[in-house]
Amino acid sequence: MSELPPHDSSSEPDPLDSFDEIVANETERDPDLAVIEAGSRTLRTQGSLQQADVPARPADPETDKALREVEADLATRWGETKLEPSVSRISALMDVLGEPQRAYPSIHITGTNGKTSTARMIEALLSAFELRTGRYTSPHVQSITERISLDGAPISAERFIETYGDIKPYVEMVDAQQEYRLSFFEVLTGMAYAAFADAPVDVAVVEVGMGGSWDATNVIDAAVAVVTPIDLDHTDRLGGTPGEIAKEKAGIIKQDATVILAQQPVDAAQVLLKKAVEVDATVAREGLEFGVVARHMAVGGQLVTLRGLGGEYEEIFLPLHGAYQAHNAAVALAAVEAFFGVGAAHSQGLDIDTVRKAFAAVTAPGRLEVVRRSPTVVLDAAHNPAGARATAEAVSEVFDFSRLIGVVGASGDKNVRGLLEAFEPILAEVVVTQNSSHRAMDADELAGIAVEVFGEDRVQVEPRLDDALEAAITLAEEEGEFAGGGVLVTGSVITVGEARLLLGRG
């Protein structure tokens, strides 16, 4: 861990005052929520392993060939954007596999942004408390094996291939019985649940793919349900307002569960709290039962004080940038506290040294990740306006670029204009490009939108990502070696993953 700068707290406000201010701000909202909250129970007490980076291709040619065959086989199925909203197929697969998802307790995570980072933090905390973990997240940055992790690291290519081989006969059996074959995501979900049962794990940390109610992951009955901030994304499938989207995401809230709610738009909060009342779930809300008390920039990340369900956790070093990551940390901490029964079964908080150790080990590939210096190249997987706004704010806070060049490659099904508008204030110029995915927006089409947002003089088109990176680095260097130019690569997880490979990571 990098050495932190001296920290003098004598001139700073009392953290308790800060938290009281958070509470006051959070309670100044729609009075209709009071009716819903009156019927819900709120959770508040009275009174690790370092995660591996993104894996490279297998070094062994035979293993690499076998993995490519599995990837090709999976690619014949419906992709993650083609959906038939139902859990009937994944339920049938679980049935013939012997219900592996019921062999361990789970923490289930939904929301619009921050799910993967929050899942990684939860996993790090659980591992630090000596529990064997399984984590299922999506999409992957570079390797499909990233999606299924055991003990804080992606499963090996060999184990991924073996798991696919184990469940393939059952997948084909279900395919033959259903109107539609199992999708790519459904098969991967089945693989994850089977791998976790086979390990076996003590707890699974599961990220929803899309929505909640009909998402393939939603065949678990998680004792802890986590909802990260909800915003507009996948509006063609989930709804056009945060409240409508929340209806789908609320589907992961199960009977008698504990629900950890990040700060939400009012209409989304109404929906989520109403669902909690209906299923007699216990609720903990960011800004009321838990939250971020204080945060300060530090070398290599930030120093935060968090208010958890069991009290305050001071001076926690988080090696990630941005206010949103501090909020993710607060949500992750509350989720793990709830899993251990803090605030319900007992009031004692978690061991502070273990919590500090866990957070200090957290990594988040492709999330404000610096992969090169001179000029500095930063990768961030923001792919919707809300994520882009959070990234833009964090870049402005953390980096002192005199000239920042954007490399943007986005998916055609996203709100690309909103994404570009969020980045426009911090980017001097933008190089538009496209990744190798079939979902990628054509570079010329993207350029047309970019010109409307940035103006023609600030937009350059390079359809090949390698050319786009070279062009952006050249532009960033125009002011000289020590001028402080930088490059931000963003717009899609796939764009970031491919850039990461081109720049020598993985």
Protein Blocks (a to p, Z undefined) as FASTA:
>chain_A
ZZdddddfklpccfklmmmmmmmmmmmccfklmmmmmmpccdddehiacddddddddfbl
klmmmmmmmmmmmmmpccfkbccddfklmmmmmmmnopmmlmpccdddedjehklmmmmm
mmmmmmmnopacdddddddfklmklmpcgehiacdfklmmmmmmmmmmmmmmmmmmpmbd
cdfklmmmmmmmmmmmmmpcfbdcdddfbhjlmgmklmcccfbdcddddddehklmnopb
fklmmmmmmmmpcghiacddddddfklmmmmmmmmmmnopacddehilgccfbdcddehi
acdddddfkbccehiacfbecjklmmmmmmmmmmmmmmnopoilpmcdcdfklmmmmmmm
pccehiapafbehiaddddfbfbfklmmmmmmmmmmmpccfbdcddddddfkbcfklmmm
mmmmmpmbdcddddfbfkbccfklmmmmmmmmnopklpccdfblklmmmmmmmmmmmnoj
klopacddehifklmmmmmmmnopZZ
